[in-house]
Amino acid sequence: MPNIKSAKKRVKVIAVKTENNKAASTELKTEIKKATTAVKAGDAGKAEAVKAAVKKIDKAAAKGIIKKNNAAHKKSALVRKLNAAG
Protein backbone atom coordinates (compact mmCIF):
# COMPACT_ATOMS: atom_id res chain seq x y z
CA MET A 1 0.00 0.00 0.00
CA PRO A 2 1.42 3.39 -0.96
CA ASN A 3 2.28 5.99 1.65
CA ILE A 4 2.63 9.01 -0.63
CA LYS A 5 -0.54 10.99 -1.33
CA SER A 6 -0.11 11.08 -5.10
CA ALA A 7 0.54 7.33 -5.20
CA LYS A 8 -2.66 6.72 -3.23
CA LYS A 9 -4.55 8.83 -5.76
CA ARG A 10 -3.04 6.88 -8.66
CA VAL A 11 -4.26 3.62 -7.10
CA LYS A 12 -7.81 5.01 -6.98
CA VAL A 13 -7.64 6.39 -10.53
CA ILE A 14 -6.31 3.11 -11.92
CA ALA A 15 -9.12 1.20 -10.20
CA VAL A 16 -11.73 3.43 -11.85
CA LYS A 17 -10.08 3.14 -15.27
CA THR A 18 -9.86 -0.64 -14.92
CA GLU A 19 -13.59 -0.83 -14.20
CA ASN A 20 -14.39 1.37 -17.21
CA ASN A 21 -12.20 -0.70 -19.51
CA LYS A 22 -13.71 -3.94 -18.22
CA ALA A 23 -17.23 -2.62 -18.81
CA ALA A 24 -16.35 -1.46 -22.33
CA SER A 25 -14.71 -4.80 -23.11
CA THR A 26 -17.77 -6.71 -21.92
CA GLU A 27 -20.03 -4.45 -23.97
CA LEU A 28 -17.85 -5.10 -27.02
CA LYS A 29 -18.02 -8.87 -26.57
CA THR A 30 -21.81 -8.70 -26.19
CA GLU A 31 -22.16 -6.67 -29.39
CA ILE A 32 -19.97 -9.12 -31.33
CA LYS A 33 -21.97 -12.05 -29.96
CA LYS A 34 -25.27 -10.39 -30.99
CA ALA A 35 -23.96 -9.85 -34.52
CA THR A 36 -22.68 -13.41 -34.78
CA THR A 37 -25.97 -14.92 -33.63
CA ALA A 38 -27.94 -12.65 -35.99
CA VAL A 39 -25.82 -13.81 -38.93
CA LYS A 40 -26.11 -17.48 -37.95
CA ALA A 41 -29.88 -17.22 -37.47
CA GLY A 42 -30.29 -15.36 -40.76
CA ASP A 43 -32.20 -12.46 -39.22
CA ALA A 44 -33.42 -9.61 -41.42
CA GLY A 45 -31.32 -7.09 -39.45
CA LYS A 46 -28.07 -9.03 -39.61
CA ALA A 47 -26.31 -6.34 -41.67
CA GLU A 48 -27.30 -3.67 -39.13
CA ALA A 49 -26.08 -5.87 -36.27
CA VAL A 50 -22.71 -6.33 -37.96
CA LYS A 51 -22.51 -2.60 -38.68
CA ALA A 52 -23.16 -1.80 -35.00
CA ALA A 53 -20.55 -4.35 -33.92
CA VAL A 54 -17.96 -2.90 -36.31
CA LYS A 55 -18.62 0.58 -34.93
CA LYS A 56 -18.17 -0.73 -31.37
CA ILE A 57 -14.93 -2.47 -32.37
CA ASP A 58 -13.58 0.76 -33.90
CA LYS A 59 -14.41 2.71 -30.75
CA ALA A 60 -12.72 0.11 -28.56
CA ALA A 61 -9.59 0.26 -30.73
CA ALA A 62 -9.58 4.07 -30.58
CA LYS A 63 -9.81 3.97 -26.78
CA GLY A 64 -7.02 1.41 -26.56
CA ILE A 65 -9.17 -1.36 -25.13
CA ILE A 66 -8.09 -3.65 -27.96
CA LYS A 67 -5.18 -3.26 -30.34
CA LYS A 68 -5.53 -2.05 -33.92
CA ASN A 69 -4.71 -5.40 -35.53
CA ASN A 70 -7.05 -7.23 -33.16
CA ALA A 71 -9.83 -4.85 -34.19
CA ALA A 72 -9.10 -5.45 -37.88
CA HIS A 73 -9.14 -9.22 -37.30
CA LYS A 74 -12.50 -9.09 -35.51
CA LYS A 75 -14.08 -6.86 -38.17
CA SER A 76 -12.78 -9.07 -40.96
CA ALA A 77 -14.16 -12.20 -39.31
CA LEU A 78 -17.61 -10.63 -38.86
CA VAL A 79 -17.79 -9.40 -42.44
CA ARG A 80 -16.63 -12.79 -43.76
CA LYS A 81 -19.42 -14.49 -41.79
CA LEU A 82 -21.94 -11.97 -43.13
CA ASN A 83 -20.82 -12.48 -46.74
CA ALA A 84 -20.84 -16.26 -46.36
CA ALA A 85 -24.41 -16.12 -45.07
CA GLY A 86 -25.43 -14.20 -48.19
Number of C-alpha atoms within 10 A of each C-alpha: 6 10 7 8 8 10 12 12 12 12 12 12 11 11 12 12 11 12 11 13 17 13 12 17 17 12 15 22 15 13 19 22 15 17 26 21 13 19 24 13 11 14 12 10 12 20 17 12 21 24 16 16 25 23 15 20 26 19 16 20 17 13 12 11 17 17 15 14 10 12 20 14 11 15 20 13 13 19 17 12 16 19 11 9 12 8
